[in-house]
């Protein structure tokens, strides 16, 4: 955890986790959803509210993930020190997620749960990815358990969890099966194929040792679990950064919810935005093509663009902050500088051809018509570009929202920056097809 610095008056500055909690509570209270958004985003909202509640209650979840039969249930039993979960040598004894409390004495956390999950190699690749996503979204830390070298299934799970920006630790179970030299070679081989800084720990959750029975026949019996190193690592991590893991998970889920909400807005409003852009494009094209005066061409085009921007912002419910307004105006100015130059050139040609009508006896009107059509086509293109830029701005507004808070925390807090550098950013969906 980040340190707390007392002030001269005996008060203290809030920790990073406390600031996150307070700001997220305020953001959630101010979040205004339509009834349609509430219905369509019910699952995402429930997941977010559960995480915010766990952040407030300081209740942390560790998901134990991996293939069938790698010893996930045995590992949880060994860490807790009790046989709370069923294990079966036939494998596949866990059919659904099961959470058990782990009574670790962690000062900042009121509750720690270990979550046993179904095996990931009994379902197809798509199903594995969905299961990994579901587990990851509901956990603050994931232990990916393997019992040999990395398999293809393990690598796919690892890639999915990392793409979700999930804090992750790899656990090699059944280390008692290898002599020390072979175990060291295996660990080195696995580390060389892991992302940088991803920790891996060797354990033996349910080891067995050979013994002779009363008649001198060899058999095996249960031996004490060898999980003390992993337990110590987790204890140290949770003591120092457990509450921070809760806060960052809440921020990431809030950012994910915002992305889904923006995506839904784009989907629901796309057809209306296309109609609106089409009407303004037609009006602008008609005015530019029919107007003989260059100054009125430019003024009319700017008026149409400004009105279109206001209408689209109203359609999307987009309240632009001063910074986002400046960004939008800058992008529109850059676009208008390129298209406006072409419009200006065409306008000058059209005006010159019209001025030559008395001299040419009307012959200059013939080439003026194609120029006017080119102006109209350019005006339509400019209006469509303006509409797409406004829709894209919906995805860029981050003032006071979770992603902006994450960035600010990363700039100010070295510990947050460390974690965010270890975890890839949440992947941004390609929403270009949803733009008008």
N, C-alpha and C positions, 0 to 999 in steps of 0.2 A: 504494500500500500504506500501511497504517497504520504509524506510526512505532514504533520499539522503544526503550524507555527503560531505560538501564542502571541497576542498583542500586549501592549503595555497595560491595558485595562483588564487583563486576565481572560479576555475572550480568545477564540481561536478562529483561524481561517478554515472554511470548510474544505474537506479533502476533495480530490478530483471526483471520487465516487459520489459524494454528497452533492456536489455541483451538478453532476449528471442527473442524479435522481430528482433534484428540485427543478431543473430546466425541463426534463422530460415530463414531469407531472404538469408543469405549466403548459407545455406544448400539447399534451393530451387533453387538458381541460379546454384549451382554445380550439381544438380540432373540431371543425364543423362539417359534418357529413350529411349528404342528402339521404333520404330514405332508400333510394336506389343504390347508392354507394354502400350504405350500411348492409343492405341485403346481399349484394354481390361480393363484398369484401368481408363477410362475416367470419370466415375461417382465419384470414390474416389478422383481423382485429382481435379475435379471441386469443390467438397466439401472442400477440403484442401485449394485451392486457395481462395475460398470465405472467409474462416476463417482468412487466412493470410491478406486478404484485410481489413476485419473488425478489425483485430488487429492493422493494420497500421492506420486505420481511427478512432480507438477507438469507435467502434460501437458495443454495447452489446445487446444480445437478451435473453429475459426471456420467456420461454415457459410455458403456463398455461395448465395443462394436467389433465385429470380425466374422470370419467364416464359421460354419457349423463345426463343432467339436474341437475348437482351439482352446477351450477351457475358460470361457468368459464367466460362466456361473461360478466355477471353482475359484477364479481370481477374486471375484467379489466376496465369496465366503472367506477366503484367506485374508483379504484386507480387513474385513469386519471382525474376523476372529470367531465367527459362528457359522454353522451350516444352516443358513436361512433359505438358500435356493437349492432346488433339486438339480442333481447332476446325474448323467447316465452315460455309461460307456458306449451305448449304442448311438450316441450323438443326437443332436436335434431336440433336446429336452425343453428348450425355451421356444415357445410358440408366439409369444407376444411380449411387449415391453413390461418389465417388472421393476419397480423402484423400491429400494430398501434404504433405511437410514443408516448413516455411518457416523457414529458418535465420536468424531474427532474434536479435541479441545481447541477449536480455532476461535480466537477472541472476537474478530469482526463478523463472523458468520454464526447465525443462529441455527442453521440446519444444513446438512450436506446429504445428498442422496446419490447412491450409485444405481444406475439404470441398466438392467440386463436387457439385451436386445436379441431378436431372432438372428439366426445365421444368414449370411448374405449370399451364399453360394448355392442355395436351393431354388433361387428364382433367377429370371433372365436379367440381362444387363440393364434394360430399362427399369425393371422392378427394383434392382439393386440401387440405381441412382435415386429413385423416388424414396426408397427406404432410408438411404443415407441422408437425403435432404430432410426428411421428416424427423429423423433422430437428431440431426445437427441443429435444426431450428429450435428444438426443445431442450438443448443442453448448452451449458456454459463451457464445458471442456469434454473432449472425446479421447478415450483410450482405444486405439486401434490395436487389437490383439492378433498376433500371428504365432505359429508354432514351428515355423521352418523358414526357409528363404522366401522372399517375396514372390507370391504367385501373381498371375495376371489379375485374378479377382481382387487380391490385396491392393495391387497398383491402381486398379479402377476405383476402388473405394477411397484410397488415399487422394487421388486426383479430384474426386467429387467433393470430399470434405474440404480440401484446400480451396477449391473454386468457390465454396460457400463461405470462405473466410473464417473457418472454424479453428479455434485453438486445439492443438492435437499433440498427443504423445503416443509413440509406438511402443508396444510391449511385446517382447519375445518370450512366450511362455514355454514351459517344459525344458528349461535350460539344463536340467539334470541329465538329459539324454546325451549330452556331448561332453567329452573331456575338455578341460580348460583351454588347451591349445586350439582344438577344433571350434570351440565356442567363440574364441577371440577372432578366429578367421571368418566365421559366419557373420559375426557382428560387423566386422570391417567391410565385408562384401555388401551387407545391407546398407550400411551408412553411405557407401559410395554411390548408391542409387537413390538416396533420399535427398529432399530439398535441404538447403543449407540451414543449420541451426535446429532441425527437427530432432528432438531427443528420442533415444531408444534405450530401453531398460530391459535387462534379462531377469526373468523370474521363474520360479517353479511353484505353481499354485497348488498342485496336488501331487507331489513327488511320491515315488514308491522306491523301496530299497529291498534288495534280495536278502532273504533269511532262510535258514533250514528249519524244517518242522521237527517234531519229536522223533520222527523216523528217519531223519537225515535227508529228506527230500527238499529240493529248493522250491521256494515260493516267494512271493513279494508281500510286503505290508506297507501301509501308509507311513510316510515320514513327515516330519514337520515342514510346513510351507516355507519357501524362501522368497518372501516378498518385502522384507524389511527395507531394502534399498528404495523400491518404488514407493512404499508407504512414507518413508522419510522425504523423498523428493516431492510428493504430493502435499505433505504436511507443510513443508517449507514454502512451496508455491502458494498454497491457499492462505497461509498466515501473512505473507507479504502482499499478495495481489488478488486474493479471492474476491473481495468486494469489487475490485476494479474489473475483474472478468465478468461479473454480473452486470456492471454498468455498460461495458463495451458491447456485450451481447444485446442489452436493451437498446442501445443506440443503433446497432446494426439492424435489429428487427424493425425499429421505427423507420430507419432509412428504407428498408425493404418495403414496408407498408406504403411509404410515400411514393416509391417507384410504381407499385401496383396501382395506387390511386391515380397517378398521372397517366399510366397506361389505359386505365378504364376511362378516364376523361377523354383521351384521344380517340378511343374506340367509339364512345357514345356520341361524340360531337363531330366526328369526321365528316359525315354526310352534310350536316348543317353548315360546317365551315367551308366545304367545297362549294355549296350553293351560294354562300355569302361572297366568297372570293370570285366566283363566276359572275355574279351581278356587278360587283365593283370593277372587275376586269373589262366587262362589256361596256360599262359606262365610261371608263377611262379610255378605252380604245376608240369608242365613237367620238368622244370629245377631242382627242388628239388628232384623229384622222380628218375630222370635219373643220377643225379650227384653223383659220389661216394665219393667226398671229402666234409667233414663237413664244412670247412672254405668257400668253394665256395657256399655251400648251403646258409649259412647266408649272404654272400656278395650279391649273386644273389637275395635273397629275399628282402634285404634292397634296392637294386637298383630298383627292380620292384615297391616296395611301394613308393619310392621317385618319380619315374616317374609317377605313378598313381596319387599321390597327385597333382603334377604340372598340369597334364592333366585335372583333375577334377576342379581345381581352374580356369583354363582357360575356361573350359566349362561353369561354373557357373558365370564367370566374377567376381570372388571373389578375391579382392585385400586385402591380409592379412596385417594388421598392425603388428608392432613388438610384441605388447602384445597378439594379437590373434594368431600370429605364435607360440609364446611360449606356449600358451594354447593348441594349436593343437598338437605340438610336445610332450608336457607333456602327453596328453591323448593317443597319439600313442605309446609313450614309455611305458606307463602302460600296454597297450594292448600287445605290443610286448614282454614285460617282461614275461607275462603269457604264451602267445602262443609260444614265443621263447624258453622258458624252455622246453615245450613239444617237440618242434622241435629239440632242442638240444639233448634231451634224445633219440628220435627216430633216429636222425642222428648218434649218438654214437652206437646204437644197429645195424643200417644198416652197418656202417663202420666196426664194429667188425665182423659181419657175412661175409662181403666180404673178410676181412683179413683171415678168417678161411677157405676160399674156397680151398687153396692148401692142408690144413691139412685134411679137411672133404671129400676131393675128389668131391667137388661140391655140397655136400648135404646141405651146409649152404645157398645156393642160394634160396632154396625153402622158408624158413621163411623170407628171405630178401625182397621178393616181396610184401607180405602183409604190411611190415613196410614201404616200399616205397609208397604204396597206401595210407596208413594212413598219411604219410607226405604230399602227394598231397592234400588229403582232408583237412588237417589242413591249408595248404597254400591257398586253395580256400576260406576257412572260414575267414582267416586273411585278404585277399584282399577285401572281401565283407565288413568286419568290417571297414577297412580303408576307403572304399568308403562312407559308412554311416557316419563316423565321419567327413569327409570333408564336406558332404552335411549338416550335423548338424551345422557345423561351420558357414555356411551361415546364420543361424538363430541367431548365437551368436555374430556376428560382430556388435558392437554398438559404435565404436570409432567415436566421433564427430557427432553422430546422435541423433535424438530426445530423445530416451529412456535414453541414456547416459547423455544428458543435464538435463533431469528430475531428474535423480539420483544425479547428482552433485548439482543441485539447492536445492534438499531436504537435502543434507548434510550441505550446507552452509547457507540456509535461513530458520529460524524457522517457518515462516509463510507458506512457500511452504510445509515444512514437515508436518505442522498441516493439511493442506488441503489434502495432499496425504494420510495421515493416516486416514482421514475421508472417503475418497473415495477408494473403493477396486481397485487394479490394473486391468488394462484392461486384460480380459481373453486371455490367449495364446491358440490358436487353437492347437489341436492334429494333428501335421503334420507328425507323424511317417509313416502313410501309403504312404506319398508322397516321402519318402526317397528311394534311389535306393536299 
